Amino acid sequence: MSKKIDLNKFKDVVGQLKSKQQQIKQLMNKETLKEAKKYAEASGKQLKTLLNTDAKKVKSFIEKEAKDIQKLQKQIPAELAKLSKFVNTQTKELEKILKSVSGGKVGGGKKSKASSKRSSTSASPKAEAPKAEAPEVTEARAKSE
Protein backbone atom coordinates (compact mmCIF):
# COMPACT_ATOMS: atom_id res chain seq x y z
CA MET A 1 0.00 0.00 0.00
CA SER A 2 2.80 2.41 0.67
CA LYS A 3 3.85 2.04 -2.95
CA LYS A 4 0.43 3.17 -4.18
CA ILE A 5 0.47 6.21 -1.95
CA ASP A 6 3.90 7.16 -3.16
CA LEU A 7 2.81 6.64 -6.76
CA ASN A 8 -0.25 8.86 -6.29
CA LYS A 9 1.86 11.58 -4.70
CA PHE A 10 4.30 11.28 -7.55
CA LYS A 11 1.51 11.70 -10.12
CA ASP A 12 0.25 14.78 -8.26
CA VAL A 13 3.71 16.33 -8.22
CA VAL A 14 4.20 15.63 -11.93
CA GLY A 15 0.83 17.19 -12.68
CA GLN A 16 1.76 20.31 -10.72
CA LEU A 17 5.08 20.52 -12.53
CA LYS A 18 3.35 20.30 -15.91
CA SER A 19 0.92 23.09 -15.02
CA LYS A 20 3.76 25.29 -13.78
CA GLN A 21 5.72 24.58 -16.95
CA GLN A 22 2.79 25.75 -19.04
CA GLN A 23 2.55 28.94 -16.97
CA ILE A 24 6.27 29.58 -17.48
CA LYS A 25 5.90 29.06 -21.23
CA GLN A 26 3.11 31.59 -21.32
CA LEU A 27 5.16 34.10 -19.38
CA MET A 28 8.20 33.57 -21.53
CA ASN A 29 6.26 34.12 -24.69
CA LYS A 30 8.34 35.81 -27.38
CA GLU A 31 6.12 38.84 -27.42
CA THR A 32 6.56 39.38 -23.71
CA LEU A 33 10.31 39.24 -24.17
CA LYS A 34 10.07 41.66 -27.09
CA GLU A 35 8.04 44.09 -25.01
CA ALA A 36 10.52 43.88 -22.16
CA LYS A 37 13.39 44.47 -24.60
CA LYS A 38 11.63 47.50 -26.12
CA TYR A 39 10.97 48.92 -22.68
CA ALA A 40 14.60 48.44 -21.68
CA GLU A 41 15.83 50.08 -24.90
CA ALA A 42 13.46 53.03 -24.46
CA SER A 43 14.55 53.47 -20.86
CA GLY A 44 18.17 53.25 -21.95
CA LYS A 45 17.64 55.96 -24.56
CA GLN A 46 15.97 58.24 -22.02
CA LEU A 47 18.77 57.63 -19.58
CA LYS A 48 21.41 58.36 -22.24
CA THR A 49 19.75 61.65 -23.21
CA LEU A 50 19.49 62.69 -19.57
CA LEU A 51 23.11 61.81 -18.93
CA ASN A 52 24.25 63.58 -22.09
CA THR A 53 22.44 66.80 -21.17
CA ASP A 54 23.76 66.62 -17.61
CA ALA A 55 27.27 65.96 -18.89
CA LYS A 56 27.01 68.97 -21.22
CA LYS A 57 25.85 71.18 -18.36
CA VAL A 58 28.69 70.01 -16.12
CA LYS A 59 31.23 70.49 -18.90
CA SER A 60 30.04 74.03 -19.65
CA PHE A 61 30.08 74.88 -15.93
CA ILE A 62 33.63 73.57 -15.57
CA GLU A 63 34.80 75.49 -18.64
CA LYS A 64 33.21 78.69 -17.33
CA GLU A 65 34.80 78.26 -13.92
CA ALA A 66 38.16 77.50 -15.54
CA LYS A 67 37.97 80.80 -17.44
CA ASP A 68 37.14 82.65 -14.21
CA ILE A 69 40.04 80.98 -12.42
CA GLN A 70 42.41 81.90 -15.24
CA LYS A 71 41.28 85.53 -15.02
CA LEU A 72 41.94 85.52 -11.29
CA GLN A 73 45.35 83.92 -11.81
CA LYS A 74 46.25 86.69 -14.24
CA GLN A 75 45.22 89.31 -11.67
CA ILE A 76 47.32 87.85 -8.85
CA PRO A 77 50.67 89.42 -9.88
CA ALA A 78 49.10 92.87 -10.22
CA GLU A 79 47.39 92.52 -6.85
CA LEU A 80 50.68 91.43 -5.27
CA ALA A 81 52.40 94.46 -6.77
CA LYS A 82 49.69 96.74 -5.34
CA LEU A 83 50.04 95.09 -1.93
CA SER A 84 53.81 95.40 -2.03
CA LYS A 85 53.54 99.10 -2.96
CA PHE A 86 51.04 99.67 -0.17
CA VAL A 87 53.30 97.96 2.38
CA ASN A 88 56.28 99.99 1.21
CA THR A 89 54.40 103.29 1.50
CA GLN A 90 53.10 102.34 4.94
CA THR A 91 56.64 101.44 6.01
CA LYS A 92 57.96 104.79 4.78
CA GLU A 93 55.19 106.65 6.57
CA LEU A 94 55.90 104.75 9.77
CA GLU A 95 59.60 105.57 9.46
CA LYS A 96 58.74 109.27 9.01
CA ILE A 97 56.57 109.16 12.11
CA LEU A 98 59.27 107.41 14.10
CA LYS A 99 61.85 109.96 12.93
CA SER A 100 59.68 112.83 14.01
CA VAL A 101 59.04 111.18 17.38
CA SER A 102 62.59 110.08 18.15
CA GLY A 103 64.27 113.19 16.87
CA GLY A 104 65.55 111.85 13.58
CA LYS A 105 67.06 108.48 14.52
CA VAL A 106 65.52 105.29 13.23
CA GLY A 107 66.92 101.80 13.21
CA GLY A 108 70.20 100.35 14.38
CA GLY A 109 72.54 103.34 14.09
CA LYS A 110 75.27 104.03 16.67
CA LYS A 111 73.99 105.22 19.99
CA SER A 112 75.00 108.63 21.20
CA LYS A 113 76.57 109.04 24.61
CA ALA A 114 73.35 110.50 25.99
CA SER A 115 71.24 107.60 24.79
CA SER A 116 73.73 105.05 26.12
CA LYS A 117 73.69 106.84 29.50
CA ARG A 118 69.90 106.65 29.49
CA SER A 119 69.94 102.93 28.78
CA SER A 120 72.51 102.26 31.54
CA THR A 121 70.62 104.36 34.08
CA SER A 122 67.34 102.68 33.25
CA ALA A 123 68.72 99.47 34.69
CA SER A 124 69.14 101.07 38.13
CA PRO A 125 66.15 101.10 40.46
CA LYS A 126 66.34 104.92 40.90
CA ALA A 127 65.78 105.48 37.17
CA GLU A 128 62.66 107.29 36.14
CA ALA A 129 60.26 105.89 33.57
CA PRO A 130 60.67 107.47 30.12
CA LYS A 131 58.07 110.05 29.20
CA ALA A 132 55.30 108.90 26.92
CA GLU A 133 55.32 110.64 23.59
CA ALA A 134 52.06 109.22 22.31
CA PRO A 135 50.40 112.62 21.70
CA GLU A 136 53.12 113.52 19.19
CA VAL A 137 52.58 110.22 17.39
CA THR A 138 48.89 110.84 17.09
CA GLU A 139 49.51 114.39 15.88
CA ALA A 140 51.96 113.13 13.28
CA ARG A 141 49.48 110.51 12.20
CA ALA A 142 46.74 113.11 11.94
CA LYS A 143 49.03 115.23 9.74
CA SER A 144 49.81 112.30 7.44
CA GLU A 145 46.15 111.44 7.02
Secondary structure as the mmCIF struct_conf table of DSSP 4:
data_model
#
loop_
_struct_conf.conf_type_id
_struct_conf.id
_struct_conf.beg_label_comp_id
_struct_conf.beg_label_asym_id
_struct_conf.beg_label_seq_id
_struct_conf.end_label_comp_id
_struct_conf.end_label_asym_id
_struct_conf.end_label_seq_id
HELX_RH_AL_P HELX_RH_AL_P1 SER A 2 LEU A 27
TURN_TY1_P TURN_TY1_P1 MET A 28 MET A 28
HELX_RH_AL_P HELX_RH_AL_P2 LYS A 30 SER A 102
TURN_TY1_P TURN_TY1_P2 GLY A 103 GLY A 103
BEND BEND1 GLY A 104 GLY A 104
BEND BEND2 GLY A 107 GLY A 108
HELX_LH_PP_P HELX_LH_PP_P1 GLY A 109 SER A 112
HELX_RH_AL_P HELX_RH_AL_P3 LYS A 113 THR A 121
TURN_TY1_P TURN_TY1_P3 SER A 122 ALA A 123
BEND BEND3 SER A 124 SER A 124
TURN_TY1_P TURN_TY1_P4 PRO A 125 LYS A 126
HELX_LH_PP_P HELX_LH_PP_P2 ALA A 127 ALA A 132
HELX_RH_AL_P HELX_RH_AL_P4 ALA A 134 SER A 144
#
